[in-house]
Amino acid sequence: MTSMPLTQQRLARAFVDLARSPVTEPSDPAGLLASLAAHATELLGDCAAIVLYVPDEHTPAQVAGTGEELMRLAQDAADLSEGPGREACRTGRPVPDTALDGEQARRDWPRYTARARQLGYGRTAALPLHVGDDTLGALVLLGRGGTPLPAELLALGQSLTDAAGWPLERDRRLRETRALADQLGQALTSRIVIEQAKGTLAARLSITVDEAFRLLRSHARSNRRRLTDVAREVVERRLEVPAE
């Protein structure tokens, strides 16, 4: 059996690495972002690659990439809310290959464009990082000189970016499921405690279960306490709820 060419092996390894990259926290998937930036840099020719991640409007943007100057450019762009990465995040659509010495770049991203050109970059594009129906980041590509970025290169970059979005979406759904399970578990526990308290109070005061529930609820409201806490104290015999 013949082996895959080296380029195919590298490509396959990149997708496997992205699929298995750990996501420790939804707001801090550092390993996944670093993996995307590294593989994009390796596979996309002479392009420099930066990953921008903006999980929500309350969390500072994160960047990943290689090289001190490139990372400073990426962080400055994030802080200034400027550049192709921010545009891709905002619109959810790719920013096509754009000349940094063109009128559009100078008009839309004046500070970013000036900094990028000082570093020797002449072209840029940004590919949105989709997480489910949301766009939470972008892969930003920078090419030196004035040669346009090839369409096939941008297509590969988008595929890598989409692959990085899958574990983020999987992790988000898992966390949402766990949160829902916790909420349902807490609701069930609260319900059980309240039912126990109703029975305990009904037996103690020789009243009906419905009357016991009204007493519990009235006591909780008048003392501005959670019904579950009052019920638990009744069951544990740490609270006497008087009859009306």
MARBA-3410 file (N, C-alpha, C, O; in Angstrom, 1 decimal):
244
0.9,-1.2,0.0,0.0,0.0,0.0,0.9,1.2,0.0,1.8,1.3,0.8 ~ 0.6,2.2,-0.9,1.4,3.4,-1.0,1.0,4.4,0.1,-0.2,4.4,0.5 ~ 1.9,5.2,0.6,1.6,6.2,1.6,1.2,7.5,0.9,1.4,7.7,-0.2 ~ 0.4,8.3,1.7,0.0,9.6,1.2,1.2,10.5,1.0,2.1,10.4,1.8 ~ 1.1,11.4,0.0,2.2,12.4,-0.1,2.3,13.2,1.2,1.3,13.3,2.0
3.4,13.7,1.4,3.7,14.5,2.6,2.7,15.6,2.9,2.2,15.8,4.0 ~ 2.3,16.3,1.8,1.4,17.4,2.0,0.0,16.9,2.5,-0.6,17.6,3.3 ~ -0.4,15.8,2.0,-1.7,15.2,2.5,-1.6,14.7,3.9,-2.5,14.8,4.7 ~ -0.4,14.2,4.2,-0.2,13.7,5.6,-0.3,14.9,6.6,-0.9,14.9,7.6 ~ 0.4,16.0,6.2,0.3,17.2,7.0,-1.1,17.8,7.1,-1.5,18.2,8.2
-1.8,17.8,6.0,-3.2,18.3,6.0,-4.0,17.4,6.9,-4.8,17.9,7.7 ~ -3.9,16.1,6.8,-4.7,15.2,7.7,-4.4,15.4,9.1,-5.3,15.4,10.0 ~ -3.1,15.5,9.4,-2.7,15.7,10.8,-3.2,17.0,11.4,-3.6,17.1,12.5 ~ -3.3,18.1,10.5,-3.9,19.3,11.0,-5.3,19.2,11.4,-5.7,19.7,12.5 ~ -6.1,18.5,10.6,-7.5,18.4,10.9,-7.7,17.5,12.2,-8.6,17.7,13.0
-6.9,16.4,12.3,-7.0,15.6,13.5,-6.6,16.4,14.7,-7.3,16.3,15.8 ~ -5.6,17.2,14.7,-5.1,18.0,15.8,-6.2,18.9,16.2,-6.5,19.1,17.4 ~ -6.8,19.6,15.2,-7.9,20.6,15.6,-9.1,19.9,16.2,-9.7,20.4,17.1 ~ -9.4,18.7,15.7,-10.6,18.0,16.2,-10.4,17.5,17.7,-11.3,17.5,18.4 ~ -9.1,17.2,18.0,-8.9,16.7,19.4,-8.3,17.8,20.3,-8.0,17.4,21.5
-8.2,19.0,19.9,-7.6,20.0,20.7,-8.5,20.3,21.9,-9.7,20.4,21.8 ~ -7.9,20.4,23.1,-8.8,20.5,24.3,-9.3,21.9,24.4,-8.7,22.9,24.0 ~ -10.5,22.0,24.9,-11.2,23.3,25.2,-11.4,23.3,26.7,-12.4,22.7,27.2 ~ -10.6,24.0,27.5,-10.7,24.0,28.9,-11.8,24.8,29.4,-12.5,24.5,30.3 ~ -12.0,26.0,28.8,-13.1,26.9,29.1,-13.6,27.6,27.8,-12.8,27.8,27.0
-14.9,27.8,27.7,-15.4,28.4,26.5,-14.8,29.8,26.2,-14.6,30.2,25.1 ~ -14.4,30.5,27.3,-13.8,31.8,27.1,-12.3,31.8,27.0,-11.7,32.8,26.9 ~ -11.7,30.6,27.1,-10.2,30.5,27.1,-9.8,29.2,26.4,-9.1,28.4,27.0 ~ -10.1,29.0,25.1,-9.7,27.8,24.4,-8.3,28.0,23.8,-8.1,27.9,22.6 ~ -7.3,28.3,24.7,-6.0,28.7,24.2,-5.3,27.6,23.4,-4.7,27.9,22.3
-5.5,26.4,23.8,-4.8,25.3,23.0,-5.4,25.2,21.6,-4.6,25.0,20.7 ~ -6.7,25.3,21.5,-7.3,25.2,20.1,-6.9,26.4,19.3,-6.6,26.2,18.1 ~ -6.9,27.6,19.8,-6.5,28.8,19.0,-5.1,28.7,18.5,-4.7,29.0,17.4 ~ -4.2,28.2,19.4,-2.8,28.1,19.1,-2.6,27.0,18.0,-1.8,27.2,17.1 ~ -3.3,26.0,18.1,-3.3,24.9,17.1,-3.7,25.4,15.7,-3.1,25.1,14.7
-4.8,26.1,15.7,-5.3,26.7,14.4,-4.2,27.6,13.8,-4.0,27.6,12.6 ~ -3.7,28.5,14.6,-2.7,29.5,14.1,-1.4,28.7,13.6,-0.9,29.1,12.6 ~ -1.0,27.7,14.3,0.2,27.0,13.9,0.0,26.2,12.6,0.9,26.3,11.8 ~ -1.1,25.5,12.5,-1.4,24.7,11.3,-1.6,25.7,10.1,-1.2,25.3,9.0 ~ -2.3,26.8,10.3,-2.5,27.7,9.2,-1.2,28.3,8.7,-0.9,28.4,7.5
-0.3,28.6,9.6,1.0,29.1,9.3,1.8,28.1,8.5,2.5,28.4,7.5 ~ 1.7,26.8,8.9,2.5,25.7,8.3,1.9,25.4,6.9,2.7,25.1,6.0 ~ 0.6,25.4,6.7,0.0,24.9,5.5,-0.3,25.9,4.4,-0.5,25.6,3.3 ~ -0.4,27.2,4.8,-0.9,28.2,3.9,0.3,29.0,3.3,0.2,30.2,3.2 ~ 1.3,28.3,2.8,2.3,28.9,2.0,3.1,30.0,2.8,3.5,29.8,4.0
3.3,31.1,2.2,4.1,32.2,2.8,3.2,33.2,3.6,3.7,34.2,4.1 ~ 2.0,32.8,3.8,1.1,33.7,4.6,1.4,33.6,6.1,1.8,32.6,6.6 ~ 1.3,34.8,6.7,1.3,34.8,8.2,-0.1,34.6,8.6,-1.0,35.2,8.0 ~ -0.3,33.9,9.7,-1.7,33.6,10.2,-1.8,34.0,11.6,-1.0,33.8,12.5 ~ -2.9,34.7,11.9,-3.3,35.1,13.2,-4.7,34.7,13.5,-5.6,34.7,12.6
-5.0,34.2,14.7,-6.4,33.9,15.1,-6.9,34.9,16.1,-6.2,35.2,17.1 ~ -8.0,35.5,15.8,-8.7,36.4,16.7,-10.0,35.7,17.3,-10.7,35.0,16.5 ~ -10.1,35.7,18.6,-11.3,35.1,19.3,-12.0,36.1,20.2,-11.3,36.6,21.1 ~ -13.2,36.3,20.0,-14.0,37.2,20.8,-15.3,36.5,21.2,-16.3,36.5,20.6 ~ -15.2,35.8,22.4,-16.3,34.9,22.8,-17.6,35.7,23.1,-18.7,35.2,22.8
-17.5,36.9,23.6,-18.7,37.7,23.9,-18.2,39.2,24.1,-17.0,39.5,24.1 ~ -19.2,40.1,24.1,-18.9,41.5,24.2,-18.3,41.9,25.6,-17.8,43.0,25.7 ~ -18.4,41.0,26.5,-17.9,41.4,27.9,-16.5,40.8,28.1,-15.9,41.1,29.1 ~ -16.0,39.9,27.3,-14.7,39.3,27.5,-13.7,39.9,26.5,-14.0,40.0,25.3 ~ -12.5,40.2,27.0,-11.5,40.8,26.1,-11.1,39.8,25.0,-11.1,38.6,25.2
-10.9,40.4,23.8,-10.5,39.5,22.6,-9.2,38.8,22.9,-8.3,39.4,23.6 ~ -9.0,37.6,22.4,-7.8,36.9,22.5,-7.2,36.7,21.1,-7.9,36.6,20.1 ~ -5.9,36.6,21.1,-5.2,36.4,19.8,-4.2,35.3,19.9,-3.7,35.0,21.0 ~ -3.9,34.6,18.8,-2.9,33.5,18.8,-2.2,33.6,17.5,-2.7,34.0,16.5 ~ -0.9,33.3,17.6,0.0,33.4,16.4,1.4,33.2,16.8,1.7,32.8,17.9
2.3,33.4,15.9,3.7,33.3,16.1,4.4,34.6,15.8,4.1,35.3,14.8 ~ 5.5,34.9,16.6,6.2,36.1,16.3,5.8,37.3,17.1,4.6,37.6,17.1 ~ 6.7,37.9,17.7,6.4,39.1,18.6,5.7,40.2,17.9,4.7,40.8,18.4 ~ 6.3,40.6,16.7,5.7,41.7,16.0,4.3,41.4,15.5,3.4,42.3,15.5 ~ 4.1,40.2,15.0,2.8,39.8,14.5,1.8,39.8,15.6,0.6,40.2,15.4
2.2,39.3,16.7,1.2,39.2,17.9,0.9,40.6,18.4,-0.2,40.9,18.8 ~ 1.9,41.5,18.3,1.6,42.9,18.7,0.6,43.5,17.8,-0.3,44.3,18.2 ~ 0.8,43.3,16.5,-0.1,43.8,15.5,-1.5,43.2,15.7,-2.5,44.0,15.7 ~ -1.6,42.0,16.0,-2.9,41.3,16.2,-3.6,41.9,17.5,-4.8,42.2,17.5 ~ -2.8,42.1,18.6,-3.4,42.6,19.8,-3.8,44.0,19.6,-4.9,44.4,20.2
-3.0,44.8,18.9,-3.4,46.2,18.7,-4.7,46.3,17.9,-5.6,47.1,18.2 ~ -4.8,45.4,16.9,-6.0,45.4,16.1,-7.2,45.1,16.9,-8.3,45.6,16.8 ~ -7.0,44.1,17.8,-8.1,43.7,18.7,-8.5,44.8,19.7,-9.7,45.1,19.9 ~ -7.5,45.5,20.2,-7.8,46.6,21.1,-8.4,47.8,20.4,-9.3,48.5,21.0 ~ -8.1,48.0,19.2,-8.6,49.1,18.4,-9.9,48.8,17.7,-10.6,49.7,17.2
-10.3,47.5,17.8,-11.5,47.0,17.1,-11.5,47.4,15.6,-12.4,47.9,15.1 ~ -10.3,47.1,15.0,-10.1,47.5,13.7,-9.4,46.3,12.9,-8.8,45.5,13.6 ~ -9.5,46.3,11.6,-8.8,45.3,10.8,-9.8,44.2,10.3,-11.0,44.2,10.6 ~ -9.3,43.4,9.4,-10.2,42.4,8.7,-10.7,41.3,9.7,-11.9,40.9,9.5 ~ -10.0,41.0,10.7,-10.5,40.0,11.7,-11.8,40.5,12.4,-12.7,39.8,12.5
-11.7,41.8,12.9,-12.9,42.3,13.5,-14.1,42.4,12.5,-15.2,42.3,12.9 ~ -13.8,42.8,11.3,-14.9,42.9,10.3,-15.5,41.5,10.1,-16.7,41.4,10.0 ~ -14.7,40.5,9.9,-15.2,39.1,9.8,-16.1,38.7,11.0,-17.1,38.1,10.8 ~ -15.6,39.0,12.2,-16.4,38.7,13.4,-17.7,39.4,13.4,-18.8,38.9,13.7 ~ -17.7,40.7,13.0,-18.9,41.5,13.0,-20.0,41.1,12.0,-21.2,41.0,12.3
-19.5,40.7,10.8,-20.4,40.4,9.7,-20.7,38.9,9.6,-21.8,38.5,9.0 ~ -19.8,38.1,10.1,-20.0,36.7,9.9,-19.6,36.2,8.6,-19.9,35.0,8.2 ~ -19.0,37.0,7.7,-18.7,36.7,6.4,-17.2,36.9,6.1,-16.5,37.7,6.8 ~ -16.6,36.1,5.2,-15.2,36.3,4.9,-14.9,37.7,4.4,-15.7,38.3,3.7 ~ -13.7,38.2,4.8,-13.2,39.4,4.2,-12.3,38.9,3.1,-11.3,38.3,3.3
-12.6,39.3,1.8,-11.8,38.7,0.7,-10.4,39.3,0.6,-10.1,40.3,1.3 ~ -9.6,38.7,-0.2,-8.3,39.2,-0.4,-8.3,40.7,-0.7,-9.0,41.2,-1.6 ~ -7.5,41.5,0.1,-7.6,42.9,0.0,-6.2,43.5,0.0,-5.3,43.1,0.8 ~ -5.9,44.4,-0.9,-4.6,45.1,-0.9,-4.5,46.1,0.2,-5.4,47.0,0.3 ~ -3.5,46.0,1.0,-3.3,47.0,2.1,-2.9,48.4,1.7,-3.0,49.3,2.4
-2.5,48.5,0.4,-2.2,49.9,-0.1,-3.3,50.4,-0.9,-3.2,51.5,-1.5 ~ -4.5,49.8,-0.8,-5.6,50.2,-1.6,-6.5,51.2,-0.8,-6.3,51.3,0.4 ~ -7.3,51.9,-1.5,-8.2,52.9,-0.8,-9.1,52.3,0.2,-9.3,52.9,1.3 ~ -9.7,51.1,0.0,-10.6,50.5,0.9,-9.9,50.2,2.2,-10.5,50.5,3.3 ~ -8.8,49.6,2.2,-8.1,49.2,3.4,-7.7,50.5,4.2,-7.8,50.5,5.4
-7.2,51.5,3.5,-6.8,52.7,4.2,-8.0,53.4,4.8,-7.8,54.1,5.8 ~ -9.1,53.3,4.2,-10.3,54.0,4.7,-10.9,53.2,5.8,-11.3,53.8,6.9 ~ -11.0,51.9,5.7,-11.7,51.1,6.7,-10.9,50.7,7.9,-11.4,50.7,9.0 ~ -9.6,50.5,7.7,-8.7,50.1,8.8,-7.4,51.0,8.8,-6.3,50.5,8.6 ~ -7.5,52.3,9.0,-6.3,53.1,8.8,-5.1,52.8,9.7,-4.0,52.7,9.2
-5.4,52.6,10.9,-4.2,52.3,11.8,-3.7,50.9,11.6,-2.5,50.7,11.6 ~ -4.6,49.9,11.4,-4.2,48.6,11.2,-3.4,48.5,9.9,-2.3,47.9,9.9 ~ -3.9,49.1,8.9,-3.2,49.1,7.6,-1.8,49.7,7.6,-0.9,49.1,7.1 ~ -1.7,50.8,8.3,-0.3,51.4,8.4,0.6,50.5,9.2,1.8,50.4,8.7 ~ 0.2,49.9,10.2,1.1,49.0,11.0,1.4,47.8,10.2,2.6,47.4,10.2
0.5,47.2,9.5,0.7,46.0,8.7,1.7,46.3,7.6,2.6,45.4,7.3 ~ 1.6,47.4,6.9,2.5,47.7,5.8,3.9,48.0,6.4,4.9,47.7,5.7 ~ 4.0,48.6,7.5,5.3,48.8,8.1,6.1,47.5,8.4,7.3,47.4,8.3 ~ 5.3,46.4,8.6,5.9,45.1,8.8,6.1,44.4,7.5,6.6,43.2,7.6 ~ 5.8,45.0,6.4,6.1,44.4,5.1,5.0,43.6,4.5,5.2,42.9,3.5
3.8,43.7,5.0,2.6,42.9,4.5,1.9,43.8,3.5,1.7,45.0,3.7 ~ 1.5,43.2,2.4,0.8,43.9,1.3,-0.6,43.4,1.0,-1.4,44.2,0.4 ~ -1.0,42.2,1.5,-2.3,41.7,1.3,-2.9,41.1,2.6,-2.1,40.7,3.4 ~ -4.2,41.1,2.7,-4.8,40.4,3.8,-6.1,39.9,3.5,-6.8,40.3,2.5 ~ -6.6,38.9,4.3,-7.9,38.4,4.2,-8.3,37.9,5.6,-7.4,37.6,6.4
-9.6,37.7,5.8,-10.0,37.1,7.1,-11.1,36.1,6.9,-12.0,36.3,6.1 ~ -11.1,35.0,7.6,-12.0,33.9,7.5,-12.7,33.7,8.8,-12.1,33.4,9.8 ~ -14.1,33.8,8.8,-14.8,33.8,10.1,-14.7,32.4,10.8,-14.7,31.4,10.1 ~ -14.7,32.5,12.1,-14.7,31.3,12.9,-16.1,31.1,13.5,-16.5,31.8,14.4 ~ -16.8,30.2,12.9,-18.2,29.9,13.2,-18.3,28.9,14.3,-17.7,27.9,14.3
-19.1,29.2,15.4,-19.4,28.3,16.4,-20.9,28.2,16.5,-21.6,29.0,17.1 ~ -21.4,27.1,15.9,-22.8,27.0,15.7,-23.3,28.1,14.8,-22.8,28.3,13.7 ~ -24.3,28.9,15.2,-24.9,30.0,14.5,-24.2,31.3,14.7,-24.5,32.3,14.1 ~ -23.2,31.3,15.6,-22.5,32.5,16.0,-21.1,32.6,15.3,-20.5,31.6,15.0 ~ -20.6,33.8,15.2,-19.3,34.0,14.7,-18.5,34.6,15.9,-18.7,35.7,16.3
-17.5,33.8,16.4,-16.8,34.2,17.6,-15.3,34.6,17.3,-14.6,34.8,18.3 ~ -14.9,34.6,16.1,-13.5,34.9,15.8,-13.3,34.9,14.3,-14.2,34.8,13.5 ~ -12.0,34.9,14.0,-11.6,34.8,12.6,-10.1,34.4,12.5,-9.3,34.6,13.4 ~ -9.8,33.8,11.4,-8.4,33.5,11.0,-8.0,34.6,10.0,-8.6,34.7,8.9 ~ -7.0,35.4,10.4,-6.5,36.5,9.6,-5.3,36.1,8.9,-4.3,35.6,9.5
-5.2,36.3,7.6,-4.1,35.9,6.8,-3.4,37.2,6.2,-4.1,38.1,5.8 ~ -2.1,37.2,6.3,-1.3,38.4,5.8,-0.3,37.9,4.8,0.5,37.0,5.1 ~ -0.3,38.4,3.6,0.7,38.0,2.6,1.7,39.2,2.3,1.3,40.4,2.3 ~ 2.9,38.9,2.1,3.9,39.9,1.8,3.9,40.2,0.3,3.5,39.4,-0.5 ~ 4.2,41.4,0.0,4.2,41.9,-1.4,2.8,42.2,-1.9,1.9,42.3,-1.1
2.7,42.3,-3.2,1.4,42.7,-3.8,0.7,41.5,-4.5,-0.4,41.8,-5.1 ~ 1.2,40.3,-4.4,0.6,39.2,-5.1,-0.7,38.8,-4.4,-0.7,38.5,-3.2 ~ -1.8,38.7,-5.1,-3.1,38.4,-4.4,-3.0,37.0,-3.8,-2.3,36.1,-4.3 ~ -3.8,36.8,-2.7,-3.8,35.5,-2.0,-4.7,34.6,-2.9,-5.8,34.9,-3.2 ~ -4.2,33.4,-3.2,-4.9,32.5,-4.1,-6.3,32.0,-3.5,-6.4,31.8,-2.3
-7.3,31.8,-4.3,-8.6,31.4,-3.9,-8.5,30.0,-3.2,-9.2,29.8,-2.2 ~ -7.7,29.1,-3.7,-7.6,27.8,-3.1,-7.0,27.9,-1.7,-7.3,27.1,-0.8 ~ -6.1,28.8,-1.5,-5.5,29.0,-0.2,-6.5,29.5,0.8,-6.6,29.0,1.9 ~ -7.4,30.4,0.4,-8.4,30.9,1.2,-9.4,29.8,1.6,-10.0,29.8,2.7 ~ -9.7,29.0,0.6,-10.7,27.9,0.8,-10.1,26.9,1.8,-10.9,26.4,2.7
-8.8,26.6,1.8,-8.2,25.7,2.7,-8.2,26.4,4.1,-8.5,25.7,5.1 ~ -7.9,27.7,4.2,-7.9,28.4,5.4,-9.3,28.4,6.1,-9.4,28.2,7.3 ~ -10.4,28.5,5.3,-11.7,28.5,5.8,-12.0,27.1,6.3,-12.7,26.9,7.4 ~ -11.6,26.0,5.6,-11.8,24.7,6.1,-11.1,24.4,7.4,-11.7,23.8,8.3 ~ -9.9,24.9,7.6,-9.2,24.8,8.9,-10.0,25.5,10.0,-10.1,25.0,11.1
-10.4,26.7,9.7,-11.2,27.5,10.6,-12.5,26.8,11.0,-12.9,26.8,12.2 ~ -13.2,26.2,10.0,-14.4,25.5,10.3,-14.1,24.3,11.2,-14.9,24.0,12.1 ~ -13.0,23.6,11.0,-12.6,22.5,11.8,-12.4,22.9,13.2,-12.7,22.1,14.2 ~ -11.9,24.1,13.4,-11.6,24.6,14.8,-13.0,24.9,15.5,-13.1,24.9,16.7 ~ -13.9,25.3,14.7,-15.2,25.7,15.3,-16.0,24.5,15.8,-16.8,24.6,16.7
-15.8,23.3,15.2,-16.5,22.1,15.7,-16.3,21.8,17.1,-17.2,21.6,17.9 ~ -15.0,21.7,17.6,-14.9,21.4,19.0,-15.4,22.5,19.9,-15.8,22.2,21.1 ~ -15.3,23.7,19.5,-15.9,24.8,20.3,-17.4,24.6,20.4,-17.9,24.8,21.5 ~ -18.1,24.3,19.3,-19.5,24.1,19.4,-19.8,22.9,20.2,-20.8,22.9,21.0 ~ -19.1,21.8,20.0,-19.3,20.6,20.8,-19.2,20.8,22.3,-20.0,20.4,23.1
-18.1,21.6,22.6,-17.9,21.9,24.1,-19.0,22.8,24.6,-19.5,22.6,25.7 ~ -19.5,23.8,23.8,-20.6,24.6,24.3,-21.8,23.8,24.5,-22.5,24.1,25.5 ~ -22.2,23.0,23.6,-23.4,22.2,23.7,-23.3,21.2,24.9,-24.3,21.1,25.7 ~ -22.1,20.7,25.2,-21.9,19.8,26.3,-22.1,20.6,27.6,-22.8,20.1,28.6 ~ -21.6,21.8,27.7,-21.7,22.6,28.9,-23.2,23.1,29.1,-23.7,23.1,30.2
-23.9,23.4,28.0,-25.3,23.7,28.1,-26.1,22.5,28.6,-27.0,22.7,29.4 ~ -25.8,21.3,28.1,-26.5,20.1,28.6,-26.2,19.9,30.1,-27.2,19.6,30.8 ~ -25.0,20.1,30.5,-24.7,19.9,31.9,-25.4,20.9,32.8,-25.9,20.6,33.8 ~ -25.4,22.1,32.3,-26.1,23.2,33.1,-27.5,22.9,33.2,-28.1,23.1,34.3 ~ -28.2,22.4,32.1,-29.6,22.1,32.2,-29.8,20.9,33.1,-30.8,20.9,33.9
-29.0,19.9,33.0,-29.1,18.8,33.9,-29.0,19.2,35.4,-29.7,18.7,36.3 ~ -28.0,20.1,35.7,-27.9,20.6,37.0,-29.1,21.4,37.5,-29.6,21.2,38.6 ~ -29.7,22.2,36.6,-30.9,22.9,36.9,-32.1,22.0,37.2,-32.8,22.2,38.2 ~ -32.2,21.0,36.4,-33.3,20.0,36.6,-33.1,19.2,37.9,-34.0,19.0,38.6 ~ -31.8,18.9,38.2,-31.5,18.2,39.4,-31.8,19.0,40.6,-32.4,18.5,41.6
-31.5,20.3,40.6,-31.7,21.2,41.7,-33.2,21.4,41.9,-33.7,21.4,43.0 ~ -34.0,21.5,40.7,-35.4,21.7,40.8,-36.1,20.4,41.4,-37.0,20.5,42.2 ~ -35.6,19.2,41.0,-36.1,18.0,41.6,-35.8,17.9,43.1,-36.7,17.5,43.9 ~ -34.6,18.2,43.5,-34.3,18.2,44.9,-35.1,19.1,45.7,-35.6,18.8,46.8 ~ -35.3,20.4,45.2,-36.1,21.3,45.8,-37.6,20.8,46.0,-38.2,21.0,47.0
-38.1,20.2,44.9,-39.4,19.7,45.0,-39.6,18.6,46.0,-40.6,18.6,46.8 ~ -38.6,17.8,46.1,-38.7,16.7,47.1,-38.7,17.2,48.5,-39.4,16.8,49.4 ~ -37.8,18.2,48.8,-37.7,18.8,50.1,-39.0,19.5,50.5,-39.5,19.4,51.6 ~ -39.6,20.2,49.5,-40.9,20.9,49.8,-42.0,19.9,50.1,-42.8,20.1,51.0 ~ -42.0,18.8,49.4,-43.0,17.8,49.6,-42.8,17.2,51.0,-43.8,16.9,51.7
-41.6,16.9,51.4,-41.3,16.4,52.7,-41.7,17.3,53.8,-42.3,16.9,54.8 ~ -41.4,18.6,53.6,-41.8,19.7,54.6,-43.3,19.8,54.7,-43.9,19.9,55.8 ~ -44.0,19.7,53.6,-45.5,19.7,53.6,-46.0,18.6,54.5,-46.9,18.7,55.3 ~ -45.5,17.4,54.3,-45.9,16.2,55.1,-45.6,16.4,56.5,-46.4,16.1,57.4 ~ -44.4,16.8,56.8,-43.9,17.0,58.2,-44.8,18.0,58.9,-45.2,17.8,60.0
-45.0,19.2,58.3,-45.8,20.2,58.9,-47.3,19.8,59.1,-47.9,20.1,60.1 ~ -47.8,19.1,58.1,-49.2,18.6,58.2,-49.4,17.7,59.3,-50.4,17.8,60.1 ~ -48.4,16.8,59.5,-48.5,15.9,60.6,-48.4,16.6,62.0,-49.0,16.3,62.9 ~ -47.4,17.5,62.0,-47.1,18.2,63.3,-48.3,19.1,63.7,-48.6,19.1,64.9 ~ -49.0,19.7,62.8,-50.1,20.7,63.1,-51.5,20.1,62.9,-52.5,20.7,63.2
-51.5,18.8,62.5,-52.8,18.1,62.2,-53.6,19.0,61.2,-54.8,19.3,61.5 ~ -53.0,19.3,60.1,-53.7,20.0,59.0,-53.5,19.3,57.7,-52.8,18.3,57.7 ~ -54.2,19.8,56.7,-54.0,19.1,55.4,-52.7,19.5,54.8,-52.1,20.5,55.2 ~ -52.3,18.7,53.7,-51.1,19.0,53.0,-51.2,20.4,52.3,-50.2,21.1,52.3 ~ -52.3,20.7,51.8,-52.5,22.0,51.1,-52.4,23.1,52.1,-51.8,24.1,51.8
-52.9,23.0,53.3,-52.8,24.0,54.3,-51.4,24.2,54.7,-50.9,25.3,55.0 ~ -50.6,23.0,54.8,-49.2,23.1,55.2,-48.4,23.8,54.2,-47.5,24.6,54.5 ~ -48.7,23.6,52.9,-48.0,24.3,51.9,-48.3,25.8,51.9,-47.4,26.6,51.7 ~ -49.5,26.2,52.2,-49.8,27.6,52.3,-49.1,28.3,53.5,-48.6,29.4,53.4 ~ -48.9,27.5,54.6,-48.2,28.1,55.7,-46.7,28.2,55.4,-46.1,29.2,55.7
-46.1,27.2,54.7,-44.7,27.3,54.3,-44.5,28.5,53.3,-43.5,29.2,53.5 ~ -45.3,28.6,52.4,-45.2,29.7,51.4,-45.3,31.1,52.1,-44.6,32.0,51.8 ~ -46.3,31.2,53.0,-46.6,32.5,53.6,-45.4,32.8,54.5,-45.0,34.0,54.6 ~ -44.8,31.8,55.2,-43.7,32.1,56.1,-42.4,32.5,55.3,-41.7,33.5,55.6 ~ -42.2,31.9,54.1,-41.1,32.2,53.3,-41.2,33.7,52.8,-40.3,34.4,52.7
-42.4,34.0,52.3,-42.7,35.3,51.8,-42.5,36.4,52.8,-41.9,37.5,52.6 ~ -43.1,36.2,54.0,-43.1,37.2,55.0,-41.7,37.5,55.6,-41.4,38.5,56.0 ~ -40.8,36.4,55.5,-39.5,36.6,56.0,-38.5,36.7,54.8,-37.2,36.8,55.0 ~ -39.0,36.9,53.6,-38.2,37.1,52.4,-37.1,36.0,52.3,-35.9,36.3,52.1 ~ -37.5,34.8,52.4,-36.6,33.6,52.3,-37.1,32.7,51.1,-38.2,32.7,50.7
-36.1,31.9,50.7,-36.5,30.9,49.6,-37.3,29.8,50.3,-37.0,29.4,51.4 ~ -38.3,29.4,49.5,-39.2,28.4,50.0,-38.5,27.1,50.3,-38.8,26.4,51.2 ~ -37.5,26.8,49.4,-36.7,25.6,49.6,-35.9,25.6,50.9,-35.9,24.6,51.6 ~ -35.4,26.7,51.3,-34.6,26.8,52.5,-35.5,26.7,53.7,-35.1,26.0,54.7 ~ -36.7,27.3,53.7,-37.6,27.1,54.8,-38.1,25.7,54.9,-38.1,25.1,56.0
-38.4,25.1,53.8,-38.8,23.7,53.8,-37.7,22.7,54.4,-38.0,21.8,55.1 ~ -36.5,23.0,54.0,-35.4,22.1,54.5,-35.2,22.3,56.0,-35.0,21.3,56.7 ~ -35.4,23.5,56.5,-35.3,23.7,58.0,-36.4,23.0,58.7,-36.3,22.5,59.8 ~ -37.6,23.0,58.1,-38.7,22.3,58.7,-38.5,20.8,58.8,-38.7,20.2,59.8 ~ -38.0,20.3,57.7,-37.7,18.8,57.6,-36.6,18.5,58.6,-36.7,17.4,59.3
-35.6,19.3,58.8,-34.5,19.0,59.7,-34.9,19.4,61.1,-34.1,19.4,62.0 ~ -36.1,19.9,61.4,-36.6,20.3,62.7,-35.8,21.5,63.3,-35.6,21.5,64.5 ~ -35.3,22.4,62.4,-34.6,23.5,62.9,-35.5,24.8,62.8,-35.1,25.9,63.2 ~ -36.7,24.6,62.4,-37.7,25.7,62.3,-39.1,25.3,62.6,-39.5,24.2,62.1 ~ -39.7,26.0,63.4,-41.1,25.8,63.8,-42.0,26.9,63.1,-41.8,28.1,63.3
-42.8,26.4,62.2,-43.7,27.3,61.4,-45.1,27.3,62.2,-45.7,26.2,62.2 ~ -45.5,28.4,62.8,-46.7,28.4,63.6,-47.9,28.3,62.7,-48.0,28.7,61.6 ~ -49.0,27.7,63.3,-50.3,27.7,62.6,-50.9,29.1,62.6,-50.7,29.8,63.5 ~ -51.7,29.3,61.6,-52.3,30.7,61.5,-53.5,30.7,62.4,-54.2,31.7,62.5
END
